[in-house]
């Protein structure tokens, strides 16, 4: 069974470079329901623009909590 969370992210390009270089491994975000979630920063690589990562995203994962995919909502 697939599970999903929706998060809003506002990560500048320079801040994401810390994730990319490996000095920070996880992103801490708050879901639309107000829950704090932590997930690997590398799942965001395909979402990075010159401005960084901004917008709402749905992150899907399996029953074991393993990442499946991410989709931009807006």
C-alpha distances in whole Angstrom, upper triangle without the diagonal:
4,7,10,14,17,20,24,25,29,30,33,34,36,33,31,33,33,29,30,33,31,33,30,26,24,24,24,23,23,20,21,20,23,21,22,19,20,19,21,23,23,20,22,25,24,25,28,31,35,34,31,28,28,26,23,19,16,14,10,9,6,6,10,11,12,13,11,14,16,18,21,21,25
4,7,10,14,17,20,22,25,26,30,30,32,30,27,30,30,26,27,30,28,30,27,24,21,21,21,20,20,17,18,18,20,18,19,17,18,16,18,20,20,16,19,21,21,21,24,27,31,31,28,24,24,22,19,16,12,10,7,6,5,7,10,9,10,10,8,10,12,14,17,18,21
4,7,11,14,17,19,23,24,27,28,31,28,26,28,28,25,26,29,27,28,25,22,19,18,18,17,16,13,14,14,17,15,16,13,15,14,16,19,19,16,18,21,20,20,23,26,30,29,26,22,22,20,17,14,10,8,6,5,6,7,10,8,10,10,9,11,12,13,16,16,20
4,7,10,14,16,19,21,24,25,28,25,23,26,26,22,24,27,25,27,23,21,18,16,16,14,13,10,11,12,14,13,14,12,13,12,15,17,17,14,15,18,18,17,20,23,27,26,23,19,19,16,13,10,6,5,4,6,9,10,12,10,11,10,10,9,9,10,13,13,16
4,7,10,13,16,18,22,23,25,23,21,24,24,21,23,26,24,25,21,19,16,14,13,10,10,6,8,9,11,9,11,9,11,11,14,15,17,14,14,18,18,16,19,22,25,23,21,17,16,14,10,8,6,5,7,9,12,13,14,11,13,11,12,11,10,11,12,12,15
4,7,10,14,16,19,21,23,21,19,23,23,20,22,25,24,25,21,20,16,14,13,10,9,5,6,8,10,10,11,10,12,12,15,15,17,14,13,17,17,15,17,19,23,21,18,14,13,10,7,6,4,6,9,12,15,17,18,15,16,13,14,12,10,9,10,9,12
4,6,10,12,16,18,20,18,16,20,20,18,20,23,22,22,19,18,14,11,10,7,6,5,6,9,9,10,10,9,11,11,14,13,16,13,12,16,16,13,15,17,20,18,15,12,10,8,6,5,7,8,11,14,17,19,20,16,17,14,15,13,11,11,10,10,11
4,7,10,13,16,18,16,15,19,19,17,19,23,22,22,19,19,15,12,11,8,7,7,8,11,11,12,12,12,13,13,15,14,17,15,12,16,16,13,14,15,18,15,13,10,7,6,4,6,9,11,14,17,21,23,23,19,20,17,18,16,12,12,10,10,10
4,6,10,12,14,12,11,15,16,14,16,19,19,19,16,16,13,10,10,7,9,10,11,14,13,14,13,12,12,12,14,12,14,13,10,13,14,11,11,13,15,12,10,6,5,6,6,8,11,12,16,18,22,24,24,20,20,17,19,16,13,12,10,11,11
4,7,10,12,10,10,14,14,14,16,19,19,19,16,17,15,11,12,10,12,13,14,17,16,17,15,15,15,15,16,13,16,15,12,14,15,12,11,12,13,10,8,6,4,7,9,11,14,15,19,21,25,27,27,23,23,20,22,19,16,15,13,14,13
4,7,8,6,6,10,11,10,12,15,15,15,13,14,13,10,11,11,13,15,17,20,18,19,16,16,15,14,14,11,13,14,10,12,14,11,9,10,11,8,6,5,6,9,12,13,16,16,20,22,25,28,27,23,23,20,21,19,16,16,14,16,15
4,5,5,6,9,10,11,12,14,16,16,14,16,15,13,14,14,17,19,20,24,22,22,20,19,18,17,17,13,15,16,13,13,15,12,9,9,9,6,4,6,8,12,15,16,19,19,23,25,29,31,30,27,26,23,24,22,19,19,16,18,17
4,5,5,6,9,10,10,12,14,15,14,16,16,14,16,17,20,22,23,26,25,25,22,21,19,18,17,13,14,15,12,11,13,11,8,7,6,5,4,7,10,14,16,17,20,20,24,25,29,32,31,27,26,23,24,21,19,19,17,20,18
4,5,5,7,9,10,11,13,13,13,15,16,14,17,18,21,23,25,28,26,26,23,22,20,19,18,14,15,17,14,14,16,14,11,11,10,9,7,10,13,17,19,20,23,23,26,27,31,33,32,28,27,25,26,24,21,22,20,23,22
4,5,6,7,9,10,12,11,10,12,12,11,13,14,18,20,22,25,23,23,20,18,16,16,15,11,13,15,13,13,16,14,11,12,12,10,8,10,12,15,18,18,21,20,24,25,28,30,29,25,25,22,24,22,20,21,19,22,21
4,5,5,6,9,10,10,9,11,11,10,13,14,17,19,22,24,23,22,19,17,15,14,12,8,10,12,9,9,12,11,8,10,11,10,7,8,11,14,16,16,19,18,21,22,25,28,27,23,22,19,21,19,17,18,17,20,19
4,5,5,6,8,9,9,11,13,13,16,17,21,23,25,28,26,26,22,21,18,16,14,10,11,14,12,10,14,13,10,12,11,12,9,11,15,18,20,19,22,21,24,25,28,30,29,25,24,21,23,21,19,21,20,23,23
4,5,5,6,6,6,9,10,11,14,16,20,22,25,27,25,24,21,19,16,15,13,10,11,14,13,12,16,15,13,15,15,15,12,13,16,19,21,20,23,21,24,24,27,29,27,24,23,21,23,22,20,22,22,24,24
4,6,5,6,5,6,8,8,12,14,18,20,23,25,24,22,19,16,13,12,9,6,8,11,10,9,13,13,11,14,15,15,12,12,15,18,19,18,20,18,20,21,24,26,24,21,19,17,20,18,17,19,19,22,23
4,5,8,8,8,11,12,15,17,21,23,25,28,27,25,22,19,16,14,11,8,7,11,10,8,12,12,10,13,14,15,12,13,16,19,20,19,21,19,21,22,24,27,25,22,20,18,20,18,17,19,19,23,23
4,6,8,9,12,14,17,20,23,25,28,31,29,27,24,22,18,16,13,11,10,14,13,12,15,16,14,16,16,17,15,16,20,22,24,23,24,22,25,24,27,29,27,24,22,21,23,22,21,23,23,27,27
4,5,6,9,12,15,18,22,24,27,29,27,25,22,19,16,14,11,9,9,13,13,12,16,17,15,18,19,19,16,17,20,23,24,22,23,21,23,22,25,27,24,22,20,18,21,21,20,23,23,27,27
4,7,10,12,14,18,21,24,27,29,27,25,21,19,16,15,12,11,12,15,15,15,19,19,17,20,20,20,17,18,21,23,24,23,25,23,25,24,27,28,26,23,22,21,24,23,22,25,25,28,28
4,6,8,11,14,18,20,23,25,23,21,17,15,12,11,9,8,10,13,13,14,17,17,16,19,19,19,15,16,18,21,21,20,21,19,22,21,24,25,23,20,19,18,21,21,19,22,22,25,26
4,7,10,13,17,19,22,24,22,20,16,14,10,9,6,6,8,11,11,12,16,16,16,19,20,20,16,16,19,20,20,19,19,17,19,18,20,22,19,16,15,15,18,18,17,20,21,24,25
4,7,10,13,15,19,20,18,16,13,10,6,5,4,5,8,10,10,12,16,15,15,19,20,20,16,14,17,18,18,16,17,14,16,16,18,20,18,14,14,13,16,16,15,18,19,21,23
4,6,10,12,16,17,15,14,10,8,6,5,6,5,9,10,9,12,15,14,14,17,19,17,14,12,13,15,14,13,14,12,15,15,19,20,19,15,15,13,16,15,14,16,16,18,19
4,7,10,13,15,12,10,7,6,5,7,9,9,13,13,12,15,18,16,17,19,21,19,16,14,14,15,14,14,14,13,16,16,19,20,19,15,16,15,18,17,15,17,17,19,20
4,7,10,11,9,8,6,5,6,8,11,11,14,13,13,16,18,15,16,19,21,19,15,13,12,12,11,11,12,12,15,16,19,20,20,16,17,15,18,17,14,16,15,16,17
4,7,8,6,5,4,6,9,11,14,15,18,16,15,19,20,18,19,21,23,21,18,15,14,13,11,11,12,12,15,16,19,20,20,17,18,17,19,18,16,16,16,16,17
4,5,5,5,6,7,10,12,15,16,18,16,16,19,20,18,20,22,24,22,19,16,15,13,10,10,10,10,13,14,17,18,19,15,17,16,17,16,14,14,14,14,15
4,6,8,10,11,14,15,19,19,21,19,18,22,22,19,21,23,25,23,21,17,15,12,9,10,10,12,14,16,19,20,21,18,20,18,19,18,15,15,14,13,14
4,6,9,11,15,16,20,21,23,21,21,24,25,22,24,26,29,26,24,20,19,16,13,13,13,14,16,17,19,19,21,18,20,20,21,20,18,18,18,16,18
4,7,9,13,16,19,20,23,21,20,24,25,22,24,26,28,26,23,20,18,16,14,15,14,15,17,18,21,21,22,19,21,20,22,21,19,19,19,18,19
4,6,10,13,17,18,21,19,19,23,24,22,24,26,29,26,23,20,19,17,15,15,14,14,15,16,18,18,18,15,18,18,20,20,18,19,19,19,20
4,7,10,14,15,18,17,17,21,22,21,22,24,27,24,21,18,18,17,15,15,14,14,16,16,18,18,18,15,17,17,19,19,17,19,19,19,21
4,7,10,12,15,14,14,18,20,18,20,23,25,23,20,17,17,16,14,13,12,11,13,13,15,15,15,11,13,13,16,16,14,17,17,18,20
4,7,9,12,11,13,16,18,17,18,21,24,22,19,16,17,17,16,14,14,11,13,13,15,16,14,11,12,12,15,15,14,17,18,19,21
4,6,9,8,10,13,15,14,16,19,22,21,17,15,16,16,15,13,12,9,11,10,13,15,13,10,10,8,12,12,11,15,16,18,20
4,5,6,8,10,13,13,14,18,20,20,16,14,17,18,17,14,14,11,13,12,15,17,15,11,10,9,12,12,12,15,17,19,21
4,5,6,8,11,11,11,15,17,16,13,11,14,15,15,13,14,12,14,15,18,20,18,15,13,11,14,13,12,15,15,18,20
4,5,5,9,10,10,14,17,17,14,12,15,17,17,14,15,12,14,14,17,20,18,15,13,10,12,11,11,14,15,19,20
4,6,7,8,10,14,17,17,14,12,14,15,14,11,11,9,11,11,14,17,16,13,11,8,9,8,7,11,12,15,17
4,6,5,7,10,14,14,10,8,11,12,12,10,11,10,12,14,17,20,20,16,14,11,12,10,8,10,10,14,15
4,5,6,9,12,13,10,9,13,14,15,13,14,13,15,17,20,23,22,19,17,13,14,12,10,12,12,16,17
4,6,9,12,13,11,10,12,14,14,12,14,13,15,17,20,23,23,20,17,14,13,11,9,10,10,14,15
4,7,10,11,8,6,9,10,11,9,12,12,15,17,21,24,24,20,19,15,15,11,9,9,8,11,12
4,7,8,5,5,8,11,13,12,15,15,18,20,24,27,26,23,21,18,18,15,12,12,11,14,14
4,5,5,6,9,11,14,14,17,18,21,23,27,30,30,27,25,21,21,18,15,14,12,15,14
4,6,9,11,14,17,18,21,22,25,27,31,34,33,30,28,24,25,22,19,18,16,18,17
4,7,8,11,15,16,20,21,24,27,30,33,33,29,28,24,25,22,19,18,15,17,15
4,6,10,13,14,17,18,21,23,27,30,29,26,24,21,22,19,16,16,13,16,15
4,7,9,10,13,14,18,20,24,27,26,23,22,18,19,16,13,12,10,12,12
4,7,9,13,14,18,21,25,27,27,24,23,20,20,17,14,12,9,11,9
4,7,10,13,16,19,23,26,26,23,22,19,19,16,12,10,7,7,6
4,7,10,13,17,20,23,24,20,20,17,17,14,10,9,6,5,6
4,6,10,13,17,19,20,17,17,13,13,10,7,6,5,5,8
4,6,10,13,16,17,14,14,11,11,8,6,5,7,7,10
4,7,10,13,14,11,10,8,8,6,4,7,9,10,14
4,7,10,11,9,9,6,5,5,6,8,12,13,16
4,7,8,6,5,4,5,7,9,12,15,17,20
4,5,5,5,7,7,10,12,15,19,20,23
4,5,7,10,10,14,16,19,22,23,26
4,6,9,11,14,16,20,23,24,28
4,6,9,12,14,17,20,21,24
4,6,10,12,16,19,21,24
4,6,8,12,15,17,20
4,7,10,14,16,20
4,7,10,13,16
4,7,10,13
4,6,9
4,6
4
